[in-house]
Amino acid sequence: MAENEQRNDIRAVLCDIDGTLVDSNYAHIAAWAKALAEVEVPSDTWRIHRALGMDSGKLIDALLGDEAGRVGDEAKDLHKRYYLEASDSLRPITGARELIMAFTDRGLRVVLATSAPEDELEILRGVLDLDDVVAAMTSASDVESAKPEPDIIHAALETVGLEPWQAIMLGDAAWDMKAAGAAGVASVGVRSGGLGAAELLEAGAIAVYDDAASLLENLEDSPFFGSWPLGAA
C-alpha cells in the first residue's frame, strides 16, 4: 500500500436505499410534483430532485418556503399517498441485489441506513427481498433528524455495534455523503440517483461508480476491499 493511502478494518456497509438500491427517486419526484401542484405551490421537478434524500422537514422548507407552515403537512400526506400508489412500479437498481449478496459473501455486514417511514420501508424491503442477508436496518422512527444530519449514520452503527472507521456509507445523494462525513464515516457514491460524480465527490465521497452493477464489477478494487487516499474520508 502506498504511503499516501489508508485502509481501515471495514466490517460493514451502510446502504441508502432510495436511488441506491431501489429505482424509486423518480417516483418520489412525480409524487412530490403532484402533491405540490395540488396545494397550489408548484415546483419545477429539478428542484424536487435536488432536495431528495434530505430530512422531510428540510425538504418541505426547501420546496415550500414561506408556505411550509400553511400547507406543509398536507403536501407531505399527499406525497405519501401518490408515492404509495406508484409503488408497484418500483424495482431494484440493476445489480443491487447481487451487490448486497457479494458484500455479505465477503464477510461485510450490510445495514440498510434509511430514514424512510415504516410503511415506505416495508415496500422497499419487499422490492429488494433481501431481509435474510441484511444484518440490520434503520427507519424514520429511529431518529429525530434525517440526512444531512448524522443521526441515521449513528443509529446504523449502533445497530451493529461498530465504530465509524469500521464502516463505509453507500449512497446516491450529496446528503448521504454529508451525513456520513459528519459522523466520521467514509462514503462511496453511485450516480443512479441522478447526480453527477463531481457533485458527489465534492460532498465527500471517496469514490463514485455509475450504479450498483458498476461497483460490483469493480468491487475488489473498491474502497470496501482496497484502499483510498489519506484524508479522503
C-alpha positions, 0 to 999 in steps of 0.5 A: 500500500502506498504511503499516501493511502489508508485502509481501515478494518471495514466490517460493514456497509451502510446502504441508502436505499432510495436511488441506491438500491431501489429505482424509486427517486423518480417516483418520489419526484412525480409524487412530490410534483403532484402533491405540490401542484395540488396545494397550489405551490408548484415546483419545477421537478429539478428542484424536487430532485435536488432536495431528495434524500434530505430530512422531510422537514428540510425538504418541505422548507426547501420546496415550500418556503414561506408556505411550509407552515400553511400547507406543509403537512398536507403536501407531505400526506399527499406525497405519501399517498401518490408515492404509495400508489406508484409503488408497484412500479418500483424495482431494484437498481440493476445489480443491487441485489447481487451487490448486497449478496457479494458484500455479505459473501465477503464477510461485510455486514450490510445495514440498510441506513434509511430514514424512510417511514415504516410503511415506505420501508416495508415496500422497499424491503419487499422490492429488494427481498433481501431481509435474510442477508441484511444484518440490520436496518434503520427507519424514520422512527429511529431518529429525530433528524434525517440526512444531512444530519448524522443521526441515521449514520449513528443509529446504523452503527449502533445497530451493529455495534461498530465504530465509524472507521469500521464502516463505509456509507453507500449512497446516491445523494450529496446528503448521504455523503454529508451525513456520513462525513459528519459522523466520521464515516467514509462514503462511496457514491453511485450516480443512479440517483441522478447526480453527477460524480463531481457533485458527489465527490465534492460532498465527500465521497471517496469514490463514485461508480455509475450504479450498483452493477458498476461497483460490483464489477469493480468491487475488489478494487473498491474502497470496501476491499482496497484502499483510498487516499489519506484524508479522503474520508 
